[in-house]
Amino acid sequence: QVQLVESGGGLVQPGASLRLSCAASGFTFRSYTMNWYRQAPGKERELVARITSAGGSRTYADSVKGRFTISRDNVKNTVDLQMNSLKPEDTAVYYCNVRLLDAHYWGQGTQGTVSS
């Protein structure tokens, strides 16, 4: 079965960095676009970053451009999100996501909190 397991969240001060990682299994990882979403308290879940199957194309939400970088390792079946220059408004639960045919699969999420 499809499994997505996120790790790497935590509490940091504004301006600091966090690196999130998602370990994927149960599908042919190298064949699929992978996504990172986030959901802040009281807000809808939003797409943060996306990377195509071979890593040739990456897209970002306007709010994170220039600060976040998505990457993947098609040997280790992992997708990472490097988050730099973090702001309090980046506080959210971050989710790894893949769409297989018409079904979306999600990890359990990892909390990232930016606070002084």
N, C-alpha and C positions, 0 to 999 in steps of 0.2 A: 504494500500500500504506500501511497505518497506520504512522505514525512518531511517536514521543514522544521528545523530546530534552530532558533535564534539564540545568540549569546552576545555578551559584551556591553550591555547597558550599565548604567550607574548614575551616580550623582557627581556633577562637576560644576565648577564655577564658570561664569560667563567668560568667553574667550578661550576656554580650554577645548580639548579634543576628546572624542570617543571613536572607537572603531567597533562596529557591529559585524557579526558574522552569522551566516545562515548555512547550516549543513543540510543538504538535500539527499533524499533517497527514494527509491520506489518508482523512478521514471528515468528516461534517458536524458539526463541533465543537459548534456551538451547540445541538445536539439531545440531547447526552449528559451525564449525570452524570460528573464527573471526581473522581479520588481521588489522595491521596498516601498511600503506605505507607512503612514503614521496616523495616530488618532490622539488628539489632545482632549482633555476633559471638556465635555459640552460641545465638542465639534465633530463634524463628520470625518470619516477616514479619508485621507488624501494621498495621492500618489506622490512620492518624493523623488524616486529615481528608477530608471529602467535601463536594462542592458540586453542587447540582442544575443542570440545563441552563441555566436563566435566572438562576441565582445566588440564587434566593429562599430556599433552605434550605441551611444548613451544619451539619454535625455533626462532632464532635471526640472523640478518645479522651479519657478522663478525665484521663490523665496530662499532656495538653497544653492542656486547657481554660484559658482566660484568658491563655495565653502565645502560642499560635499562632493565625494568621488565614489562612484560605484565601480566595482571590479569583480571578476569571477575567475575561478580556477576550474577548468573542465576536466582536470585529472582528479582533483580532490573533491569535486562536486560541491563547491562552496561559492557563495556570493557575499561580498563584503560591502560595507558602507563606511567610508572614512568621513568623519564629520569634524570639521575644523571651525575655529572662530564661533563657537556655539553661543547662542543667545537664549535668554529665558523663554522666548516664544518657540524654541525648538523642543521644549519639554513635551513629551508624548510617549505613548507606547508605540514601538516600531515593529512592523510586521513584514516578514518575508512572504512573497506571493508568487505563485505560478499559475498560469491558465493552461489547462490541458483540454483540448477540444472545447467544450462549452462549460467546463467546470473550473471554478477557482479553488485553489488550495491555499491555506494559510498556516503559518506557524502559530505558536502560542503567544508570541509577542515578547518584547524585552523593553523594560522601562528605561527611558533616558530622561534625566532631570537636570536642568540647568538653573542653578540658583546660587546666590551669594550668601 
